[in-house]
Amino acid sequence: MEFKYFSKNGKILPIEQATIPLTNIEYAYGFGVYENIRVTNGLACFLKDHIERLIKSAKIIRISHKFDISFIENSVLDLVKNIGIKTYNIKILLVGGSLYIFCLNPLFPDKKLYRDGAEFITYNYERPFPHAKTLNMLQSYIAYKKAKESGAYDALLINRNGFITEGTRTNFFCIKDKTIYSPPEKNILLGVMRKALLKVALANNYQIVEKNIKLDDIKYFDGAFVTSTSSKIIPVRSINGVILNYPDTLKELMKLLNDFLDNCGGSIIKT
């Protein structure tokens, strides 16, 4: 679908004016932060969570700007109201002290991935600022491209100590019985869908454990999965060709999260 408008510093403008000068050093060097937000049935899901992470990311890499949570929130809602389309994604881009908000066509993963699970490879890399969602995506892009070239869904990143941290655009978990194991929070990007998942899990008698996980440890778990804003939960079918199980407890967790997200988890703002 075609989107006719975007927002720059809170002002709605024609999409033709959505340009960044070549002289913008911050953009050219990837010195910026961003967020992707799902809009479902005209509702911006988990909006405050995304904005809070955007501002935190900017603080971590020392981006100076004049925007607060309320201003960004209202700017997003103004654009959502102006667009009038029910389901799509929004991208917030904070770069060079300017705030850009624009719309993207929604991403719908193949339904086979939920039924059968997805294949993954591994890639040795750790992001320099794990808690900042930045435009510095070169190594993640290379890892993701390598995964696609091998026919995999994504790459799982391995840090210098040999532990799995996350995917290039996903959070990673293992599961055994009704206990969910996550890499330590200090080492990963704290995803908004991850936060929703943990809330649902705790409310339904799952236990959460932070644990360093090596590739060789996977065989001791019942299964593994990843989460993201666009995909929710996707089971891991294999890592580097090694097949994993798809336990009933994971299927139950997927249903619980889907039910929770039917109304954006109650974390919505109506326009």
N, C-alpha and C positions, 0 to 999 in steps of 0.2 A: 504494500500500500504506500501511497505517497503522502508525505507530511509537508504542509505548506508553511509552518511557522516553527521558530525556536525562540529561546530566551537568552538574552545576554545581559548580565548584571541586573536581572529583574525586569527587563523590558522585552515585550513580545515583538519580534521582528520577522519579516519574510525570510524564508529559508535561503533565498538567494544571497542574503547578507551574512550568512554563516561562514565567514572566512577568518583565517588567522594569518597575519602578514608573515612573509618569509623571514623578515628581520626579527621575529619573536624568538629570542634565544632560548627562553624557557621551554617553549613548545618543541623547538628543534632538538634540544638536548633531553627531552623527555622529563623535564622538571615540572611535574604536575601530578595531581591525584584525581581519582575518578570513582564513580559509583554507577552501578546498573540497577534499576528498580523495575520491578514487574508492575504493570497496571492491569488489573483484572476487573472486568465489568465496570470500568470507569473509576476504580478505586486504586490509589497508590499504596501498595503493600509495604508495611514495615518502613514507612518513610522516615520517621525520626531515627530509627536504628541506622539507616543508611547515611543520613546527614551527619549524625554524631560520629560515625566512622570516618566520613569524608573530612570533617574538621580535625579529628584526631590525626589522620594521615598527614594533613597539611602541616600540623604542628610538629610531627616527628621529623619531617624533612625541611622544616623551617620556611614554609611558604607564607609570606605576609599577605594578608587580605583583610577586607573590611566587612565580611559577611558573617552573620550569626545564624543560629539554627532557625529562628523564626523567619528571617529574610529568605533563606534558601527554601524553606518549607513553603512559604507563600508563593515564591517564584515557580516552584514545581506545580503547585495546585492551580495557579493562574494558567500555566501552559496546558495542563490536563483539561481544564475547563474549556480552553480555547480550541483544543484539538477535537474534542467531541467523539473520538473513536473509543470503543470500549476496551479492547485488549491489545496491548503493545508493550514495548519496553522503553524506559527513559534512561538516558545517560546524562550524568552530571559530570562536568569537566571543569576543574579549577586549575588554571594555569596562568602564570604571569600576572597574578592578581586579578584576573577576570574570571567570571562565572558563566559558563555556557551550559545550557540545558536543552537537549534535543531528543527527538523520538526515533526509535528504531523498530523495525518489524520484529514481532515476537519470535523466539526460538522454541521450537517444539521437538525435543529429542525423539528419535524413532521409538515406537512403542515396544519393539523387540528388546530394547535395552532394559526395560523394566521387567520384561518376562524372562529373558535369558541371562541378563547381566552384560557387562561391557569388558572388553579386553584392554589391558594396560601394559605399558612397558615402564622401565625405570630410567631415570636420568640423574646423574650426579650434579647437583646444584642446590645452593641455599640462598634465598633472597637476603640482601644486606639489611633490610628493614622489614622484618616479618609482619609487623602490625600496621604497616603503611601500604595502602592500595595505590601504587604509583604507576606512572606511565613508563617506568623503566622495565620493559617487557622483553628485552632482547633474548635473554637466556630462556625465559619461559616460552617465547615464540619458537626458538630452536628446538626445545624439548617437545613442544606440541607438534611441530612440523615433523619431527622424527617419528613421533607416535603415529601420525596420520600416514606417513610413508610406509610404516610397517603394518598398517591396517588396524591399528589400535584406536581406542576412543580418546585416550589421554596418556600423559606420562606422570608417574609418581616421582616426586623429587626426593633424592637421597642426600642427606647432609654429610659433612666431613667426618662425622662419627659413624656413618653407615646406617643411620636411622631414617625411616620414611617420615617425611614431614607433611606433605600435602600434594595435591595435583597442581598442574599449571593454572587451573582455574576452579579448583574444587578443594573441599576439605575431606580428609581421609579418616576412616574409622575401621576398627575390627570389632567383631561381636562374638561372644561366647555365652551360651544360655541367654540370660537377660541382663548381661553386663556389656556395656559399650566401652571400648577402649579408644582413646584419642591421644595422638601425640601431644606432648606438653604445650599448653597454650602460649608459653613464652616463645616458642619456635615457629608459630604458624600465624597466618592471617585469620582473624576471628570472624568467620563468615556469618552473615545475617541469617542464612538458612540453617547454618550450624547451631546458632543460638535458638532458633525455633525448634529444631530437632531435640536439643537437650531439654528444653522446656517440656515438650511432649513426652519424651522418654521418662523423665523424673515423675511426671504426673501419672504414669502408667506402670510404675513399679520396676522400671529398668534402673540399673545402677550405672554410674559414670566413673570411669577410672582414667586418669592421665598416665600414660606409659610410653616410654621409648620403645619403638617397634622396629626390629630389623626384618629384612626380607625373609630370612630363614625362620623367623618366629611365626610367620603366617600359618604354618601347618598346625600350630597349637590352638588356633581359633576355629570357630564354626564357620566363619565367613568374613567378608569385608565389604565396605560400600563407600561411596563418596556422596557429598552433597554440594549443591550450588543453587543460586537464585533461579536459574533457568531450568534446572533439571530435577530439583528436589532431591530424592534419594535414587541413586543408580547402583545396583549391586555390582560387585566386582566378580566377573566370570573367571578371569585369569590374569596373572602377572608374569610377564616374560614367558608366556606359554604354559605356566603351571596352573592347572585348573583348581578353582576354589569351590567350596560348597555354597549352597544358597539356602540357609536354614529357615525354618518356619518362623522363628522369632524375628528375623529380618523382614519377612513378608508381613508379619503383624505390625511391625514398626512403620513400614511404608504406608499401610492403610491408615494407621493412626495419624501420621503426619499429613496425608492427603485430606483426611477429614478435618483436621485442624486448619489447613490452608484453604479450605473451601470458602471461608470468609476472611481470608488473609490473616488467620489466626487471631482475629479480633484486634489486630494492630493495624487499623486502617483509618484513613481520614477521608470523609466524604466531601465531594466538591459540590 
